[in-house]
Amino acid sequence: MSLRSILVVGVGLTLTGAAFAQDGAEAEKAKREAAADSTREAKSKIAEAMAKAAEAKQKAEGAKVKAEHAREKAGEARDAAAAARDAAQQVRPRGARDLSWQQLKESREARRDERKKELKEKWGAKVLERGPVQAELKVHARRKARLARIRALAKEEGKDAVVERVDKLLEKENARHERHMATLNTKAGEQ
């Protein structure tokens, strides 16, 4: 091998090495640029996320303020309702209600005897002795008593719509009772 060929080979190797080094440097530079791009992209995403988080935090604080305001309003409404209830109880005389029920309690026996007399005149003593008739009379009395109590309370509190509904229900119950008693009376006549 001649000197010239050695030089050529040496220079070629040097150039090749330099080319490889340059390619390596370019690859390294490209990697750094890609990493820098990724970093910039990540930072921008982080900034967007932080902005969204700050916006969400601001909305949450607004909602918190609104909720507190609503709680205050609810408390005020509750206090107003309690005051209205207290005022209504002071206006309505409790003793009047107790007095009327006391009078009813005292006259209960007389009213019971009068009702028995009316029933005997209307239906006859034999019909009233039958078990189904006594059961119907018991059901009817209980329903009338409940409706009468509801009516009395509604009237006392000035609830006219409830009083009207109870009156209709009383009419309906009386009609039902009369039909049922007539049916029981015909069955008693058959026996």
Buried (B, 14 or more C-beta within 10 A) or exposed (E): EEEEEEEEEEEEEEEEEEEEEEEEEEEEEEEEEEEEEEEEEEEEEEEEEEEEEEEEEEEEEEEEEEEEEEEEEEEEEEEEEEEEEEEEEEEEEEEEEEEEEEEEEEEEEEEEEEEEEEBEEEBEEEBBEBEEBEEBBEBBEEBBEEBEEBBBBBEBEEBEEBBEBBEEBBEEBEEBBEEBBEEBBEEBEEE
